[in-house]
């Protein structure tokens, strides 16, 4: 017994085309278990893909406050 599909290919295509038309650079498209379509842009994907750089940036900012 299979699960009923909660989204269609046409819906995913429309979501990606809409994001592209809005000027977003689509990096990834996810379908959640409840059928929600999540579009990630390149900027979002870079931030999510590199938490180490984000941590270092915050650490350096704290160090700069103490030195001032």
FENJOUR-V456749 format. One line per field, one symbol per residue. ss: DSSP state (H for helix, E for strand, - for the rest). psi: psi as a letter, one per 20 degrees, with the letter a starting at -180 (. if undefined). burial: b if it has 9 or more other ideal C-beta (glycine too) atoms within 8 Angstrom, else e. A space follows every 50 residues. Layout:
ss->???
psi->???
burial->???
This chain:
ss->--------HHHHHHHHHHHHH----EEEEEE-----EEEEEHHHHHHHH- HHHHHHHHHHHHHHHHH-
psi->pqqppjrrhhgggggghggghjjqophqpqorhjjppppprggghgghim hgggghggghhhhhghi.
burial->eeeeeeeeeebbeebbeebbeeeeebeebebeeeeebebbbeebbeeeee eeebeeeeeeeeeeeeee
